[in-house]
Amino acid sequence: MKDRIHIGALPLEADAKVKIAGHAQVIRAQSAVIFIILRDITGTIQCVIDKSNPLFELAESITTESVLEINGAIATTKVTNSTPAGIEIQVETLKIISLADALPIPVVEKGDVEVTTEKRQDWRFLTLRRERDATIQKVFSALDRGYSEYLLSQGFIGVHTPKIMPTASESRADLFEFDHFGNKAYLAQSPQLYKQMAIAAGLERVFEITPLFRADKSMTNRHSTEFIGHDVEMGYIDDFADVMDMLENTVAAMLDEIHKSCGDAIEKHFGFGDFRLKKPMLRITIHKAREILKSRGVQTDDGGDLTTAEEKAIGEWAKEAHDNDFVFVTEYPWAARPFYHKKGVSSDTGEAISVSADLLYKGVELVTTAQREENYDKLVAQCLDKGLGQEELQWYLDCFRFGMPPHGGWGMGGARFIKQLLDLDSIREVMFLFRGPSRMSP
C-alpha cells in the first residue's frame, strides 16, 4: 500500500498528513463525533471523524475489526489510555477495505467476558490480533534471528535436513509412521543423524531451525506433536565443555536480540524488563542434583532422568541460592540416554554415564546436549547395546567409517524457551498453530 505509515512510526508533529491502515479495534460513536481506535502490527492510534465530514455516515457503518484505510492530519491531544503518545488523527478520507462480520470471540476481552483457551485456539487468527499475542510471535522471530546470526558469526553453516526418514532418529518410541510408496517411513523426531552426517561431510559446524514431529500423547503444557527445533552440531571439539560453552553463548545472544527487539513490548505486556544473561550458567552433576533435592526434602531416586517435579525443585534452588535461572545438569546414567552419546565415567560415582547434559531454564528442561561417539566400532557396540538393529542404521554408521572428528551438539525447542522466558501457562500461547493429540485444526 503506497505511502502507508505504520502507527509505530507516525510523526509527532501537528498537522502532518499521513495515511494509515489496519483493524478497527474499538469504535465509539457519539451524535456528533466518532472515535476509532485503529490497530496495526506496530500499535494503536485514535482516529476522530466529526459530523461535518461527508464520510461520517460511512463511518457509522464500521464494525469492530473491519479493515480501514484512513488519510488524515496528526493532532496533538492530552495523554490518555486511548492516546498514550499524546497524538490522534483527524480523519479526512476513510475507506472500508473489508467490513467484518460479528465476531465469534472478542479480540480484546473486557469486563466479565472471558474466552476459554480452547475457543481461543479455535479462532487463533483472531487471538493473534491482540497486541500481547502478536508480541509473543515477535519474540519467537527475534529468538530465531538471534540464534541464526550468532551461530553464523561463529562459523556455522545453516542446513536443511530431511523430514522423511527410513529409520528412527532416537528410538522407536513416539514416531509417526507412514507408507512411503510401499516402504515404511517415519516423520523426523530429530535431525540428529543427519547433523552428524554433515560433520562427516566436512562441514564442521552446522545448525538448523526446523519442524519436527513426535507422536507423543502427553497432554502437558510443554509438549506438542509438531514443533520447531533449534539444533546444532559442531566438530573438532576438545571436550564436552566446548559444546556447553557454545550453547551458553548462543542463549545469551538470543536473549540479547529479544531484549533489543522486543524488550519494551515485553515490559508492557508481561511486566518485566531486563532478562538478559548476566552471569554464567550453573553446572552440576545429576549426583549433586539429587543431593540438593534430598536436602530440600524432595523425594528422589538414583536412576534415570530427573522428573518434572525434580527439575522444578532444582530450578527453585538455583534461583534461591544463586539467583540464576539456568542450570546444566550433567553426567546422566548411560542407560537413560541415546546410543550415539559418548560413554564416560561419573566423576562422582565411577559409574557409566552419558557425556551429556540437560539445560534447565526456570526449572524446566530446555535443551539436551551431548558429545557424540565418533569411533565406528564403539558406536556399533552401543547401537547393539541399546537393542537397535545395525542393518537399518548402517547408512548412518557408514558416516563413521571414513574419518569422523570429535563432535557434539544440542537440540532445543524454541516454543518451550519462550514459554519459560515469558512465564506463560502453555506453549500453546507461543506456537502460531498448536498441534497435539487432540488438535489438528485450524
C-alpha positions as CSV (number, residue, x, y, z in Angstrom):
1,M,0.0,0.0,0.0
2,K,1.9,3.1,-1.2
3,D,2.7,5.9,1.2
4,R,1.2,3.9,4.2
5,I,2.9,4.7,7.5
6,H,2.8,2.2,10.4
7,I,1.3,3.5,13.5
8,G,4.5,3.0,15.5
9,A,6.3,5.3,13.0
10,L,3.8,8.2,13.0
11,P,5.4,11.6,13.3
12,L,4.5,13.7,16.4
13,E,4.2,17.0,14.6
14,A,0.8,18.6,14.5
15,D,-0.8,18.9,11.0
16,A,1.5,16.3,9.4
17,K,-0.5,14.4,6.7
18,V,-0.4,10.6,7.0
19,K,-2.0,7.5,5.5
20,I,-2.6,4.5,7.8
21,A,-4.4,1.2,7.6
22,G,-5.4,-1.5,10.0
23,H,-8.2,-3.1,12.0
24,A,-10.8,-1.0,13.8
25,Q,-10.2,-2.3,17.4
26,V,-12.7,0.0,19.1
27,I,-15.5,2.2,17.7
28,R,-17.1,4.8,20.0
29,A,-19.9,6.6,18.2
30,Q,-21.5,9.8,19.5
31,S,-24.1,12.1,18.0
32,A,-21.5,14.5,16.5
33,V,-18.2,12.6,16.5
34,I,-16.9,9.0,16.1
35,F,-13.7,7.8,17.7
36,I,-12.0,4.8,16.1
37,I,-9.0,3.0,17.7
38,L,-7.1,1.7,14.7
39,R,-4.6,-1.1,15.2
40,D,-1.7,-2.4,13.0
41,I,1.2,-4.7,13.9
42,T,3.1,-1.8,15.5
43,G,0.4,-0.3,17.8
44,T,-2.8,1.6,18.0
45,I,-3.9,5.2,17.3
46,Q,-7.2,7.1,17.9
47,C,-8.8,8.5,14.8
48,V,-11.5,11.1,15.0
49,I,-14.2,11.9,12.4
50,D,-16.8,14.6,13.1
51,K,-20.3,15.1,11.6
52,S,-19.1,17.9,9.2
53,N,-17.1,15.2,7.3
54,P,-19.2,13.9,4.4
55,L,-17.9,10.4,5.2
56,F,-19.5,10.5,8.7
57,E,-22.4,8.3,7.7
58,L,-20.0,5.7,6.2
59,A,-18.0,5.7,9.5
60,E,-21.2,4.9,11.3
61,S,-21.4,1.6,9.4
62,I,-17.9,0.4,10.6
63,T,-18.0,-2.8,12.6
64,T,-15.4,-4.0,15.1
65,E,-12.2,-5.4,13.4
66,S,-13.1,-4.1,10.0
67,V,-10.0,-3.2,7.9
68,L,-9.8,0.5,7.2
69,E,-7.6,2.9,5.2
70,I,-7.5,6.4,6.7
71,N,-5.9,9.6,5.4
72,G,-5.7,12.5,7.9
73,A,-3.7,15.0,9.9
74,I,-1.9,14.5,13.1
75,A,-3.3,16.5,16.0
76,T,-1.9,16.8,19.5
77,T,-4.1,15.9,22.4
78,K,-3.8,15.1,26.1
79,V,-2.3,11.8,27.1
80,T,-5.0,9.2,27.9
81,N,-5.4,5.4,27.7
82,S,-6.7,5.9,24.1
83,T,-4.0,8.4,23.2
84,P,-0.8,7.3,25.1
85,A,1.5,9.1,22.7
86,G,-0.4,12.4,23.0
87,I,-1.5,12.4,19.4
88,E,-4.6,11.4,17.4
89,I,-5.6,11.6,13.7
90,Q,-8.3,13.9,12.4
91,V,-9.8,11.9,9.6
92,E,-10.0,13.5,6.2
93,T,-10.7,10.4,4.0
94,L,-11.9,7.0,5.0
95,K,-12.1,3.7,3.1
96,I,-13.6,0.5,4.3
97,I,-11.4,-2.1,2.7
98,S,-13.1,-5.1,4.4
99,L,-16.2,-5.0,6.6
100,A,-16.0,-7.5,9.4
101,D,-18.9,-9.8,10.4
102,A,-19.9,-10.1,14.0
103,L,-17.0,-11.6,15.9
104,P,-17.3,-15.2,17.3
105,I,-14.9,-14.1,20.1
106,P,-13.8,-10.7,21.2
107,V,-10.3,-9.7,20.2
108,V,-10.0,-7.6,23.3
109,E,-11.8,-9.1,26.3
110,K,-13.5,-6.6,28.6
111,G,-15.2,-6.9,32.0
112,D,-16.6,-10.3,32.8
113,V,-16.1,-11.6,29.3
114,E,-13.6,-14.5,29.4
115,V,-12.9,-16.8,26.5
116,T,-11.6,-20.3,27.1
117,T,-8.2,-21.4,25.9
118,E,-9.7,-24.0,23.6
119,K,-12.0,-21.4,22.0
120,R,-9.1,-19.1,21.6
121,Q,-7.3,-21.9,19.8
122,D,-10.3,-22.5,17.6
123,W,-10.2,-18.8,16.5
124,R,-6.4,-18.5,16.6
125,F,-6.1,-15.9,13.9
126,L,-8.4,-13.6,15.9
127,T,-6.4,-14.2,19.1
128,L,-3.2,-13.2,17.3
129,R,-4.7,-9.8,16.6
130,R,-4.2,-9.0,20.3
131,E,-1.1,-6.9,20.9
132,R,0.0,-9.3,23.7
133,D,-0.2,-12.4,21.4
134,A,1.4,-10.6,18.5
135,T,4.3,-9.7,20.8
136,I,4.8,-13.4,21.5
137,Q,5.2,-14.1,17.8
138,K,7.7,-11.2,17.5
139,V,9.6,-12.7,20.4
140,F,9.8,-16.0,18.5
141,S,11.0,-14.2,15.4
142,A,13.7,-12.4,17.5
143,L,14.8,-15.7,19.0
144,D,15.3,-17.2,15.6
145,R,17.2,-14.2,14.4
146,G,19.5,-14.1,17.5
147,Y,20.1,-17.8,17.2
148,S,21.0,-17.7,13.5
149,E,23.0,-14.5,13.5
150,Y,25.2,-15.6,16.4
151,L,25.9,-19.1,15.0
152,L,26.7,-17.7,11.6
153,S,29.1,-15.3,13.3
154,Q,30.8,-18.3,14.8
155,G,31.4,-20.1,11.5
156,F,28.3,-22.3,11.5
157,I,26.6,-23.2,8.3
158,G,22.8,-23.5,8.0
159,V,21.5,-26.8,6.7
160,H,18.1,-28.3,5.9
161,T,17.8,-32.0,6.8
162,P,15.1,-34.4,5.5
163,K,11.9,-34.8,7.5
164,I,11.1,-38.2,5.9
165,M,13.4,-40.9,7.4
166,P,13.9,-44.6,6.7
167,T,14.6,-45.3,10.4
168,A,14.2,-43.8,13.8
169,S,16.5,-41.0,14.8
170,E,16.2,-41.5,18.5
171,S,14.3,-44.7,19.4
172,R,11.1,-46.4,18.2
173,A,9.0,-44.5,20.7
174,D,6.9,-41.5,19.7
175,L,7.2,-42.0,16.0
176,F,4.8,-41.0,13.2
177,E,5.0,-44.0,10.9
178,F,3.5,-43.9,7.3
179,D,3.8,-45.7,4.0
180,H,6.2,-44.2,1.5
181,F,5.5,-45.8,-1.8
182,G,5.4,-49.3,-0.4
183,N,8.2,-48.7,2.2
184,K,7.9,-48.0,5.9
185,A,9.0,-44.4,6.7
186,Y,8.9,-42.0,9.7
187,L,8.5,-38.3,10.2
188,A,11.7,-36.9,11.7
189,Q,11.6,-36.5,15.5
190,S,15.1,-35.1,15.4
191,P,17.7,-34.1,12.7
192,Q,20.3,-35.8,14.9
193,L,21.6,-38.5,12.5
194,Y,21.7,-36.1,9.6
195,K,23.5,-33.4,11.6
196,Q,26.3,-35.9,12.3
197,M,26.4,-36.8,8.6
198,A,27.1,-33.1,8.0
199,I,30.1,-33.3,10.3
200,A,31.3,-36.4,8.5
201,A,30.9,-34.4,5.2
202,G,33.4,-31.9,6.5
203,L,31.0,-29.0,7.1
204,E,32.5,-28.8,10.6
205,R,29.8,-26.6,12.2
206,V,26.1,-26.7,11.3
207,F,22.8,-25.5,12.6
208,E,19.1,-25.8,11.7
209,I,15.8,-24.3,12.7
210,T,13.3,-26.9,11.6
211,P,9.9,-28.5,12.1
212,L,10.0,-31.9,14.0
213,F,7.3,-34.4,14.8
214,R,6.7,-36.7,17.9
215,A,3.8,-39.0,18.3
216,D,3.7,-38.1,22.0
217,K,0.3,-38.5,23.7
218,S,1.4,-36.2,26.6
219,M,-1.3,-33.6,27.4
220,T,1.0,-31.2,29.2
221,N,1.7,-27.5,28.9
222,R,5.1,-28.1,27.3
223,H,4.5,-30.9,24.8
224,S,3.2,-30.9,21.2
225,T,3.2,-33.3,18.3
226,E,4.7,-30.8,15.9
227,F,7.2,-28.2,17.0
228,I,10.2,-26.1,15.8
229,G,13.6,-27.5,16.8
230,H,16.8,-25.4,17.1
231,D,19.7,-27.8,16.5
232,V,23.5,-27.6,16.4
233,E,26.3,-30.0,15.7
234,M,29.9,-28.8,15.9
235,G,33.1,-30.7,15.1
236,Y,36.7,-30.6,16.3
237,I,35.8,-30.1,19.9
238,D,38.4,-30.7,22.7
239,D,35.7,-31.9,25.1
240,F,32.1,-31.6,26.0
241,A,32.7,-28.2,27.8
242,D,33.2,-26.7,24.3
243,V,29.6,-27.6,23.5
244,M,28.2,-26.3,26.7
245,D,30.2,-23.0,26.3
246,M,28.8,-22.6,22.8
247,L,25.3,-23.2,24.0
248,E,25.6,-20.8,26.8
249,N,26.9,-18.1,24.5
250,T,24.1,-18.8,22.0
251,V,21.4,-18.5,24.6
252,A,23.0,-15.2,25.7
253,A,22.9,-13.9,22.1
254,M,19.3,-14.9,21.8
255,L,18.2,-13.1,24.9
256,D,20.2,-10.0,23.8
257,E,18.4,-9.9,20.5
258,I,15.0,-10.5,22.1
259,H,15.7,-7.7,24.6
260,K,16.8,-5.4,21.8
261,S,13.9,-6.1,19.5
262,C,11.0,-6.7,22.0
263,G,12.1,-5.5,25.4
264,D,9.7,-2.6,25.6
265,A,6.8,-4.7,24.4
266,I,7.6,-7.5,26.9
267,E,7.7,-5.0,29.7
268,K,4.3,-3.5,28.6
269,H,2.5,-6.8,28.2
270,F,4.3,-9.2,30.7
271,G,5.6,-6.8,33.3
272,F,9.3,-7.3,33.4
273,G,12.3,-5.7,31.7
274,D,15.9,-6.9,31.7
275,F,16.0,-10.7,31.2
276,R,19.5,-10.8,29.6
277,L,22.0,-13.4,30.8
278,K,24.2,-11.6,33.4
279,K,26.1,-14.5,35.0
280,P,27.5,-17.9,34.0
281,M,25.0,-20.8,33.9
282,L,25.4,-23.2,36.8
283,R,26.8,-26.6,36.1
284,I,26.1,-29.5,38.5
285,T,26.2,-33.3,38.1
286,I,23.0,-35.3,38.5
287,H,24.5,-36.9,41.6
288,K,24.9,-33.4,43.1
289,A,21.4,-32.5,41.9
290,R,20.0,-35.5,43.8
291,E,21.9,-34.4,47.0
292,I,20.3,-31.0,46.7
293,L,16.9,-32.5,46.2
294,K,17.2,-34.7,49.3
295,S,18.4,-31.7,51.3
296,R,15.3,-29.9,50.3
297,G,13.0,-32.8,51.3
298,V,12.2,-33.8,47.7
299,Q,11.7,-37.5,47.0
300,T,14.2,-38.7,44.5
301,D,15.8,-42.0,43.4
302,D,19.3,-42.7,41.9
303,G,18.4,-43.7,38.4
304,G,17.2,-42.2,35.1
305,D,16.3,-38.7,34.2
306,L,15.0,-36.1,36.6
307,T,11.3,-35.9,36.9
308,T,9.3,-32.8,36.2
309,A,8.9,-32.1,39.9
310,E,12.7,-32.7,40.5
311,E,13.5,-30.2,37.6
312,K,11.2,-27.7,39.2
313,A,12.9,-28.1,42.6
314,I,16.4,-27.7,41.1
315,G,15.2,-24.5,39.3
316,E,13.9,-23.2,42.7
317,W,17.2,-24.0,44.3
318,A,19.2,-22.3,41.6
319,K,17.1,-19.1,41.9
320,E,17.1,-19.0,45.7
321,A,20.7,-20.0,46.3
322,H,22.4,-18.4,43.2
323,D,19.9,-16.0,41.6
324,N,20.3,-18.0,38.4
325,D,17.6,-19.2,36.0
326,F,19.9,-21.6,34.2
327,V,21.4,-24.9,35.3
328,F,23.3,-27.5,33.3
329,V,22.7,-31.0,34.9
330,T,25.5,-33.3,33.7
331,E,26.5,-37.0,34.0
332,Y,23.2,-38.7,33.4
333,P,23.3,-42.5,33.6
334,W,24.3,-44.2,30.4
335,A,21.1,-46.3,30.4
336,A,19.0,-43.2,30.2
337,R,20.5,-41.7,27.1
338,P,20.6,-42.5,23.3
339,F,23.1,-44.9,21.7
340,Y,25.1,-42.2,19.9
341,H,26.1,-40.3,23.0
342,K,29.7,-40.8,24.1
343,K,30.0,-43.1,27.1
344,G,32.0,-41.8,30.1
345,V,32.6,-42.4,33.8
346,S,31.0,-40.4,36.5
347,S,33.3,-38.1,38.4
348,D,31.1,-38.7,41.5
349,T,30.3,-42.4,41.4
350,G,32.6,-44.0,38.9
351,E,29.6,-45.5,37.1
352,A,29.0,-45.4,33.3
353,I,27.4,-42.1,32.2
354,S,26.5,-40.3,29.0
355,V,28.7,-37.4,28.3
356,S,25.8,-35.1,28.1
357,A,23.6,-32.5,30.0
358,D,20.2,-31.1,30.2
359,L,19.9,-27.3,30.4
360,L,17.1,-26.3,32.8
361,Y,15.6,-22.9,32.4
362,K,13.4,-21.8,35.4
363,G,13.0,-25.4,36.4
364,V,12.1,-26.9,33.0
365,E,14.3,-28.9,30.7
366,L,15.1,-26.6,27.7
367,V,17.9,-28.4,25.9
368,T,19.5,-31.8,25.7
369,T,23.2,-31.5,24.7
370,A,25.9,-34.1,24.4
371,Q,29.2,-35.2,23.0
372,R,28.8,-37.9,20.4
373,E,30.7,-41.1,20.0
374,E,32.9,-40.7,16.9
375,N,34.6,-44.2,16.9
376,Y,32.8,-46.6,14.5
377,D,33.4,-49.8,16.4
378,K,32.3,-48.3,19.7
379,L,29.2,-46.8,18.1
380,V,28.2,-50.1,16.6
381,A,28.6,-51.8,20.0
382,Q,26.5,-49.0,21.7
383,C,23.8,-49.4,19.0
384,L,23.5,-53.1,19.7
385,D,23.7,-52.5,23.5
386,K,20.6,-50.3,23.1
387,G,18.7,-53.0,21.2
388,L,18.8,-51.3,17.8
389,G,19.4,-53.2,14.6
390,Q,22.7,-52.4,12.9
391,E,21.4,-53.1,9.4
392,E,18.7,-50.5,9.4
393,L,21.2,-47.9,10.8
394,Q,24.1,-48.8,8.5
395,W,23.6,-45.8,6.3
396,Y,24.2,-43.7,9.4
397,L,27.0,-45.8,10.8
398,D,28.9,-45.6,7.5
399,C,29.5,-41.9,8.2
400,F,31.9,-43.0,10.9
401,R,34.0,-45.4,8.8
402,F,35.9,-42.8,6.8
403,G,37.2,-40.3,9.3
404,M,35.0,-38.5,11.8
405,P,36.2,-35.7,14.1
406,P,35.2,-35.4,17.7
407,H,31.9,-33.6,17.8
408,G,28.8,-32.7,19.9
409,G,25.7,-30.6,19.7
410,W,22.2,-30.0,21.0
411,G,18.5,-29.9,20.3
412,M,16.3,-27.2,21.8
413,G,12.6,-26.4,21.5
414,G,12.1,-22.7,20.7
415,A,8.5,-22.6,21.9
416,R,9.4,-24.0,25.3
417,F,12.2,-21.4,25.6
418,I,9.7,-18.6,25.0
419,K,7.1,-20.1,27.4
420,Q,9.7,-20.1,30.1
421,L,11.1,-16.6,29.2
422,L,7.6,-15.0,29.4
423,D,6.3,-17.2,32.2
424,L,3.4,-18.4,30.1
425,D,1.0,-21.1,31.1
426,S,1.5,-23.2,28.0
427,I,3.4,-23.5,24.7
428,R,0.0,-23.2,23.0
429,E,0.3,-19.5,23.6
430,V,3.7,-19.5,21.8
431,M,3.1,-21.6,18.7
432,F,1.5,-20.0,15.7
433,L,-0.8,-23.0,15.4
434,F,-0.6,-25.7,18.0
435,R,-0.6,-29.4,17.2
436,G,-1.3,-32.0,19.9
437,P,-3.0,-35.3,20.4
438,S,-6.5,-33.7,20.3
439,R,-5.9,-30.8,18.0
440,M,-5.2,-30.8,14.2
441,S,-7.1,-27.6,13.2
442,P,-7.3,-24.9,12.3
